[in-house]
Amino acid sequence: MANIQTTICPHTQEPLLTLQYPTASDLDIAIQKSSVAHTRWAKVPLEERIAIGRKFAGAFREMGKDDTIPKSLSLEMGRPISQGPGEVRGFLERAEYLLSIASTSLSDVALTDTDKPGFKRFIKRVPHGVVFIIAPWNFPYLVSINSVLPAILAGNSVLLKPSPQTPTTAEIIATCFRTAGLPEDVIQVLHLPLELTTRVIQHPLVNFVSFTGSVVGGQGVEKAAVESKAVGFKGVALELGGKDPAYVRADADLQYTVAELVDGAFFNSGQSCCAVERIYVHESIYENFVSQFVDVVKQYKLGSPLEKGTNLGPVVSLASAERIRKQIADAVAAGAKALVPEDLFPVAKVGTTYVAPQVLVDVNHEMDIMMEETFGPVVGIQRVSSDDEAIRLMNDSPYGLTASIWTNASANPDSEEAFLKIADAIETGTVFLNRCDYLDPALAWTGVKNSGRGVSLSKFGFDQLTRPKSIHMKIKTT
């Protein structure tokens, strides 16, 4: 087993930083410390935990005032530096919302309205203990805050494993917690290879595992947890991939819809779990939609993420670039038509991580481009004749994270009713009307099918990181 982790800068393909892995015995000591820290932290009153959480958000806000975080994101995962501040803002938006609902979400649930004379009953929210959080590289701050902050507010201790591609993000989060006065070892950052990651998942002192990543990775986490020799059943939350569809109805505001869907498909080079990867357009507006969509895509500037004018950076690795190019080539060989000339983006060459944005038509569900996650700057657009056909195609997928419907509900009340009927029929965790690729911290973030299980954000996110404990008191005995 290698003992060094090396992060490769996507756009230069040069080593950016190296980190030493812990030994197995060092790791066991860290887990033991986390368990001890949890027992102490869980006894701290909730309002004091929330106060430290607010100081943590303030410390992160201060750190986010310059280009330090956007630049590190550009160097480690390739996002254009101009888009980095958006992740800082989103992180703070989610943190502030979670802090605002923590008291009511974690307080005891009294049953006074149904209490019987001589009895007192209530339900406590009890922390799991040691929570192991495995974070992804594509939105490392935004995804981490979904679990890290509520886990700590609930009284758990956290072992945070960042992606090898974005290791400094977890260190910054831990630094901000230390600045806020979080007791020692309540949060620890672990840089780990696969073997040691499995060791943590299976450790008897680790009570809950939260994983965000690929379906294959999620299956590995689930298998490791099942095979753990720990007493009881280990809790696992899985936030996995997507092949998120959009449906453009005949009455959609075309100019608005095109701009929003281009951004939803190509932001972060399409490397978002809820990026729009397939679009179904009503036949009456199909040609016009495709023409306008392609015109917008052609205006993108693909280049170094450190250049201010860049709005499309490299994908994360050479392997990812090769996989995306192969999916496009396979679709074209099967009859799809590519509408964006690659020579508009001269930096996009085979053997680099720069992948030209591409729009494919004449696609169908026999092609991987419409069925398997791409995670790149590519979208397939397919013509449909009705709502029913669109619903059938949107549901014809092994994934179920988000879907978006585009219709002029403000001008036509019947369109809103149609949207609600479609929303009821779609098999996803979230359904959007006239927006996409966005997480509202007040709404539950969840998926179905191969997109995972469990919930983060909203008040339900706290439920995932605690367990209910019922208290049943008989006051009078005569």
Secondary structure in CASP SS format (residue, H / E / C, confidence):
PFRMAT SS
TARGET T0000
AUTHOR 0000-0000-0000
METHOD secondary structure of the structure
MODEL  1
M C 1.00
A C 1.00
N C 1.00
I E 1.00
Q E 1.00
T E 1.00
T E 1.00
I E 1.00
C C 1.00
P C 1.00
H C 1.00
T C 1.00
Q C 1.00
E C 1.00
P E 1.00
L E 1.00
L E 1.00
T E 1.00
L E 1.00
Q E 1.00
Y C 1.00
P C 1.00
T C 1.00
A H 1.00
S H 1.00
D H 1.00
L H 1.00
D H 1.00
I H 1.00
A H 1.00
I H 1.00
Q H 1.00
K H 1.00
S H 1.00
S H 1.00
V H 1.00
A H 1.00
H H 1.00
T H 1.00
R H 1.00
W H 1.00
A C 1.00
K C 1.00
V C 1.00
P C 1.00
L H 1.00
E H 1.00
E H 1.00
R H 1.00
I H 1.00
A H 1.00
I H 1.00
G H 1.00
R H 1.00
K H 1.00
F H 1.00
A H 1.00
G H 1.00
A H 1.00
F H 1.00
R H 1.00
E H 1.00
M H 1.00
G C 1.00
K C 1.00
D C 1.00
D C 1.00
T H 1.00
I H 1.00
P H 1.00
K H 1.00
S H 1.00
L H 1.00
S H 1.00
L H 1.00
E H 1.00
M H 1.00
G C 1.00
R C 1.00
P C 1.00
I H 1.00
S H 1.00
Q H 1.00
G H 1.00
P H 1.00
G H 1.00
E H 1.00
V H 1.00
R H 1.00
G H 1.00
F H 1.00
L H 1.00
E H 1.00
R H 1.00
A H 1.00
E H 1.00
Y H 1.00
L H 1.00
L H 1.00
S H 1.00
I H 1.00
A H 1.00
S H 1.00
T H 1.00
S H 1.00
L H 1.00
S C 1.00
D C 1.00
V E 1.00
A E 1.00
L C 1.00
T H 1.00
D H 1.00
T H 1.00
D C 1.00
K C 1.00
P C 1.00
G C 1.00
F E 1.00
K E 1.00
R E 1.00
F E 1.00
I E 1.00
K E 1.00
R E 1.00
V E 1.00
P E 1.00
H C 1.00
G C 1.00
V E 1.00
V E 1.00
F E 1.00
I E 1.00
I E 1.00
A C 1.00
P C 1.00
W C 1.00
N C 1.00
F C 1.00
P H 1.00
Y H 1.00
L H 1.00
V H 1.00
S H 1.00
I H 1.00
N H 1.00
S H 1.00
V H 1.00
L H 1.00
P H 1.00
A H 1.00
I H 1.00
L H 1.00
A C 1.00
G C 1.00
N C 1.00
S E 1.00
V E 1.00
L E 1.00
L E 1.00
K E 1.00
P C 1.00
S C 1.00
P C 1.00
Q C 1.00
T C 1.00
P H 1.00
T H 1.00
T H 1.00
A H 1.00
E H 1.00
I H 1.00
I H 1.00
A H 1.00
T H 1.00
C H 1.00
F H 1.00
R H 1.00
T H 1.00
A C 1.00
G C 1.00
L C 1.00
P C 1.00
E C 1.00
D C 1.00
V C 1.00
I E 1.00
Q E 1.00
V E 1.00
L C 1.00
H C 1.00
L C 1.00
P C 1.00
L H 1.00
E H 1.00
L H 1.00
T H 1.00
T H 1.00
R H 1.00
V H 1.00
I H 1.00
Q H 1.00
H C 1.00
P C 1.00
L C 1.00
V E 1.00
N E 1.00
F E 1.00
V E 1.00
S E 1.00
F E 1.00
T E 1.00
G C 1.00
S C 1.00
V H 1.00
V H 1.00
G H 1.00
G H 1.00
Q H 1.00
G H 1.00
V H 1.00
E H 1.00
K H 1.00
A H 1.00
A H 1.00
V H 1.00
E C 1.00
S C 1.00
K C 1.00
A C 1.00
V C 1.00
G C 1.00
F C 1.00
K C 1.00
G E 1.00
V E 1.00
A E 1.00
L E 1.00
E E 1.00
L C 1.00
G C 1.00
G C 1.00
K C 1.00
D E 1.00
P E 1.00
A E 1.00
Y E 1.00
V E 1.00
R C 1.00
A C 1.00
D C 1.00
A C 1.00
D C 1.00
L H 1.00
Q H 1.00
Y H 1.00
T H 1.00
V H 1.00
A H 1.00
E H 1.00
L H 1.00
V H 1.00
D H 1.00
G H 1.00
A H 1.00
F H 1.00
F H 1.00
N H 1.00
S H 1.00
G H 1.00
Q C 1.00
S C 1.00
C C 1.00
C C 1.00
A C 1.00
V E 1.00
E E 1.00
R E 1.00
I E 1.00
Y E 1.00
V E 1.00
H E 1.00
E C 1.00
S C 1.00
I C 1.00
Y H 1.00
E H 1.00
N H 1.00
F H 1.00
V H 1.00
S H 1.00
Q H 1.00
F H 1.00
V H 1.00
D H 1.00
V H 1.00
V H 1.00
K C 1.00
Q C 1.00
Y C 1.00
K C 1.00
L E 1.00
G C 1.00
S C 1.00
P C 1.00
L C 1.00
E C 1.00
K C 1.00
G C 1.00
T C 1.00
N C 1.00
L E 1.00
G C 1.00
P C 1.00
V C 1.00
V C 1.00
S C 1.00
L H 1.00
A H 1.00
S H 1.00
A H 1.00
E H 1.00
R H 1.00
I H 1.00
R H 1.00
K H 1.00
Q H 1.00
I H 1.00
A H 1.00
D H 1.00
A H 1.00
V H 1.00
A H 1.00
A C 1.00
G C 1.00
A C 1.00
K E 1.00
A E 1.00
L C 1.00
V C 1.00
P C 1.00
E H 1.00
D H 1.00
L H 1.00
F C 1.00
P C 1.00
V C 1.00
A C 1.00
K C 1.00
V C 1.00
G C 1.00
T C 1.00
T C 1.00
Y C 1.00
V C 1.00
A C 1.00
P C 1.00
Q E 1.00
V E 1.00
L E 1.00
V E 1.00
D C 1.00
V C 1.00
N C 1.00
H C 1.00
E C 1.00
M C 1.00
D H 1.00
I H 1.00
M H 1.00
M H 1.00
E C 1.00
E C 1.00
T C 1.00
F C 1.00
G C 1.00
P C 1.00
V E 1.00
V E 1.00
G E 1.00
I E 1.00
Q E 1.00
R E 1.00
V E 1.00
S C 1.00
S C 1.00
D H 1.00
D H 1.00
E H 1.00
A H 1.00
I H 1.00
R H 1.00
L H 1.00
M H 1.00
N H 1.00
D C 1.00
S C 1.00
P C 1.00
Y E 1.00
G E 1.00
L C 1.00
T E 1.00
A E 1.00
S E 1.00
I E 1.00
W E 1.00
T C 1.00
N C 1.00
A C 1.00
S C 1.00
A C 1.00
N C 1.00
P H 1.00
D H 1.00
S H 1.00
E H 1.00
E H 1.00
A H 1.00
F H 1.00
L H 1.00
K H 1.00
I H 1.00
A H 1.00
D H 1.00
A H 1.00
I C 1.00
E C 1.00
T C 1.00
G C 1.00
T E 1.00
V E 1.00
F E 1.00
L E 1.00
N C 1.00
R C 1.00
C C 1.00
D C 1.00
Y C 1.00
L C 1.00
D C 1.00
P C 1.00
A C 1.00
L C 1.00
A C 1.00
W E 1.00
T C 1.00
G C 1.00
V E 1.00
K E 1.00
N C 1.00
S C 1.00
G E 1.00
R E 1.00
G C 1.00
V C 1.00
S E 1.00
L C 1.00
S H 1.00
K H 1.00
F H 1.00
G H 1.00
F H 1.00
D H 1.00
Q H 1.00
L C 1.00
T E 1.00
R E 1.00
P E 1.00
K E 1.00
S E 1.00
I E 1.00
H E 1.00
M E 1.00
K E 1.00
I C 1.00
K C 1.00
T C 1.00
T C 1.00
END
